[in-house]
């Protein structure tokens, strides 16, 4: 188990309570995402956490494969899906490089609050591009703390002392360029929350 996995396993039990403080942003993400989904879609939710978003969009798609590096997060997500009698989500303690996931398998890949945590976002974006069907969508939400000097310095310090995982201080232009370099074309970009410079981006596989 690596350092990041240990952090998220430790955080899992209080994750929903922490995220509920920003419930409106999650509601916005879910509502915006739904407008891009079709009932025939097969979706990959990469970094699904406790299943908050997957469970809420499940009825609007054919099926969801939801993965996270934290087994504790997955356990909570599965329990919530069972309580709601949701049967079309396959939760798995896994990574995006799992060989069970084949090229051109997914219509949509969701990546919420993950891109800024990756050690090599370019390799991961390449993998997501491979997994998407031609014309498939990548839907993301990412805080661009590089736009705010105070936030950038705060997260840098917190990461150095081990309070949070390493965080990439994206600026929005950097983030857009990074996604486009992964062979995607931008469909939609919008700032969800100005105080954290969180951006909702939809991109299409070229």
C-alpha positions in Angstrom: 0.0 0.0 0.0 1.5 3.3 -1.0 1.4 6.6 0.8 -1.5 8.0 -1.2 -3.6 4.9 -0.7 -3.0 5.0 3.1 -4.1 8.6 3.2 -7.4 8.0 1.4 -8.1 4.9 3.4 -7.6 6.9 6.6 -9.8 9.7 5.2 -12.7 7.5 3.9 -14.8 7.3 7.1 -15.1 11.1 7.3 -14.9 11.9 3.6 -18.6 12.4 3.0 -18.9 14.7 6.1 -16.0 16.8 4.7 -17.4 17.0 1.2 -20.9 17.9 2.4 -19.5 21.3 3.4 -19.3 21.9 -0.4 -22.5 20.1 -1.3 -23.7 22.8 -3.8 -20.6 22.2 -5.9 -21.3 18.5 -6.0 -24.9 19.2 -7.0 -23.6 21.4 -9.8 -21.2 18.8 -11.0 -23.9 16.1 -11.0 -26.4 18.3 -12.9 -23.9 19.5 -15.4 -22.7 15.9 -16.0 -26.2 14.6 -16.6 -26.6 16.9 -19.6 -23.8 15.0 -21.3 -25.0 11.5 -20.6 -27.1 9.0 -22.6 -29.0 6.1 -21.3 -26.9 3.8 -23.6 -23.6 5.0 -22.1 -21.0 2.8 -20.4 -19.2 5.0 -17.9 -15.9 4.8 -16.1 -15.7 6.8 -12.8 -12.0 7.2 -12.1 -11.3 8.1 -8.5 -15.0 7.5 -7.5 -14.4 8.0 -3.7 -17.4 7.0 -1.7 -19.6 6.8 -4.8 -21.5 10.1 -4.3 -21.5 11.0 -8.0 -21.8 7.5 -9.5 -24.8 6.6 -7.3 -26.6 9.8 -8.4 -26.1 9.4 -12.1 -26.6 5.6 -12.3 -30.2 5.8 -13.5 -29.2 8.0 -16.5 -26.7 5.5 -18.0 -26.5 1.8 -18.9 -23.7 0.9 -16.6 -20.8 2.4 -14.5 -17.4 0.9 -13.6 -16.3 2.9 -10.6 -12.7 2.6 -9.4 -10.6 4.0 -6.6 -7.2 3.3 -5.0 -8.8 3.2 -1.5 -10.5 0.0 -0.6 -12.2 1.8 2.3 -13.8 4.3 -0.1 -15.0 1.5 -2.3 -16.5 -0.3 0.7 -18.5 2.8 1.6 -19.6 3.3 -2.0 -20.8 -0.3 -2.3 -22.8 0.0 0.9 -24.5 3.2 -0.3 -25.4 1.7 -3.7 -26.8 -1.4 -2.0 -29.0 0.7 0.3 -30.4 2.5 -2.7 -30.9 -0.8 -4.7 -28.6 0.4 -7.5 -27.6 -2.6 -9.6 -25.7 -1.1 -12.6 -22.5 0.0 -10.9 -19.5 -2.2 -10.5 -17.3 -0.8 -7.8 -13.6 -2.0 -7.7 -10.5 -1.3 -5.7 -8.3 -0.7 -8.8 -6.4 1.7 -11.0 -7.0 3.0 -14.5 -4.2 0.8 -15.7 -6.1 -2.4 -14.7 -5.8 -4.7 -17.7 -9.4 -5.7 -17.4 -10.3 -2.4 -18.9 -9.8 -2.6 -22.7 -9.3 0.0 -25.4 -12.4 1.8 -26.7 -14.6 0.3 -23.9 -16.2 3.5 -22.5 -18.5 6.2 -23.8 -17.7 8.6 -20.9 -14.9 8.8 -18.3 -15.5 10.9 -15.2 -12.5 12.3 -13.4 -13.6 14.5 -10.5 -11.1 16.0 -8.1 -8.3 13.7 -9.3 -6.2 15.3 -12.1 -4.4 17.6 -9.6 -3.4 14.6 -7.5 -1.7 12.6 -10.2 2.1 12.1 -10.4 2.0 11.9 -14.2 -1.2 13.3 -15.6 0.1 13.0 -19.1 0.3 9.2 -19.0 -3.1 8.9 -17.3 -4.7 11.1 -19.9 -3.2 9.0 -22.6 -4.7 5.9 -20.9 -8.1 7.5 -20.6 -8.0 8.4 -24.3 -7.2 4.8 -25.1 -10.1 3.5 -23.0 -12.7 5.9 -24.6 -14.6 5.0 -27.7 -14.1 7.3 -30.7 -15.7 10.6 -29.9 -16.1 9.6 -26.2 -16.2 12.3 -23.5 -13.9 13.0 -20.6 -15.8 15.0 -17.9 -13.7 16.5 -15.2 -13.7 18.9 -12.2 -10.4 20.2 -11.0 -9.3 22.9 -8.6 -6.7 25.2 -10.2 -5.0 26.4 -7.0 -2.2 27.9 -9.1 -4.6 30.8 -9.8 -4.5 31.7 -6.2 -1.1 32.4 -4.6 -2.4 31.8 -1.0 -4.0 28.5 -1.9 -0.9 27.4 -3.9 1.4 28.1 -1.0 -1.0 26.6 1.6 -1.3 23.3 -0.3 2.4 23.2 -1.0 3.2 23.5 2.7 0.5 20.9 3.6 1.9 18.5 1.1 5.4 19.0 2.4 4.5 18.1 5.9 2.3 15.2 4.9 -1.1 16.7 5.8 -2.4 16.1 2.3 -1.2 14.3 -0.8 1.0 16.2 -3.3 -1.2 18.6 -5.2 -0.4 20.0 -8.7 -1.0 23.7 -8.7 -2.7 24.0 -12.1 -3.6 27.2 -13.6 -6.6 26.9 -15.9 -4.5 27.5 -19.0 -2.1 24.7 -17.9 -5.0 22.4 -17.3 -6.6 23.0 -20.6 -3.3 22.6 -22.4 -2.6 19.3 -20.6 -6.0 17.9 -21.5 -5.6 18.9 -25.2 -2.1 17.4 -25.3 -3.8 14.1 -24.4 -5.6 14.2 -27.8 -8.8 15.7 -26.6 -10.7 18.7 -27.9 -12.4 21.0 -25.3 -16.2 21.0 -25.5 -17.0 23.1 -22.4 -15.1 25.0 -19.7 -16.6 26.7 -16.7 -15.5 27.9 -13.3 -17.7 26.1 -10.7 -16.3 27.9 -7.6 -14.3 31.1 -7.7 -12.8 30.8 -4.2 -11.1 27.5 -5.1 -10.9 28.2 -8.8 -12.5 24.8 -9.5 -13.1 24.2 -13.2 -15.6 21.9 -14.9 -14.2 20.7 -18.2 -15.8 18.5 -20.8 -13.4 17.2 -23.6 -14.0 14.9 -26.5 -11.6 12.2 -27.7 -10.1 13.2 -31.0 
